[in-house]
Structure formats: C-alpha cells, structure tokens
Amino acid sequence: MKFIADAMLGRLARWLRLLGHDTYFERDITDDAVLLIAKREGRTVLTRDTRLIQRRAARGQALLIISNDPVVQLKQVVEHFSIGALDMPRCSLCNGLLDRVPDKESLRDLVPEYVFLHHGKQDFFRCSGCGHLYWEGSHIEGIRSKTG
Ligand SMILES: [Zn+2]
C-alpha cells in the first residue's frame, strides 16, 4: 500500500521508506494538497491533525497518528495495517527505488573504509532517484529492528 504523510510526520515518512513502503512526504504541504495527492495517487493519509482526519475527503483512507514519538508512530502504522519490512527499501530522502550496486569496487572511494571492508558484494544499494548510497547494517537493519 502507498502512504502520504502530513508535514508533521517527516521522521515517520523516512522510516516507512526504509522499510520499503512508498511514502509521499513534503515539508510545508497544505492539508488540501495532502488530500488531493492521496486521492489522485491512491495513497492512505497519515496525519497528526484531527481536523484533517474529520474532513470528508479523508474518510476511510486516513489514519490518525496518536503519538509524538516516531518509534511509537511507526509501531502504530505497522500494526494497524499489518505491514512489515518489504524486501527492498526505498530512499529515505526522496522515496526513490533502490538498486543493488553491481560493482562493489566502484564504491571504494565513496563510502567509509570500515564500511567498504566489512560489507559484502550484495550489501550496497544506490537510489535511482537521487543517487544516495545505502548499505545493509546501517540505516536498513536499524529501522527493521524498530518494528520487531
Ligand atoms: Zn533518493
């Protein structure tokens, strides 16, 4: 399923992306824009805003996030929709799809030496949208452990 998070839920949006869930997020987005994009793209609204949740356009396709704590927020979403981590994470920065980097050697100068030495050929990913690099054991495992 696909989500759109309101302007107060940036951390939650980034974490959902790392779990592989397609999550739209924009800073300073208006309630109207959230509802419009949700409708147009078939996204479920995640919001801290009780006024937004009561609007007709949000009915049946929105979840009111109760807590201020991002860890609790993530637990609420994961449990409410019975979703876990997907096989492939998405970019936490831009929601882009990640591709496995086929040639680890090409990353030698791009990642910390420790990371390069202690990770295997299959452990590196690059965002197809913004080019950001990810590797197993950093962001990815950390966020998966929060939902367990
Ligand atoms: Zn990206």
Residues whose N, C-alpha, C, O or C-beta is under 5 A from the ligand:
A	BS01	ZN	C91 L93 C94 N95 G96 C127 G129 C130 G131 H132
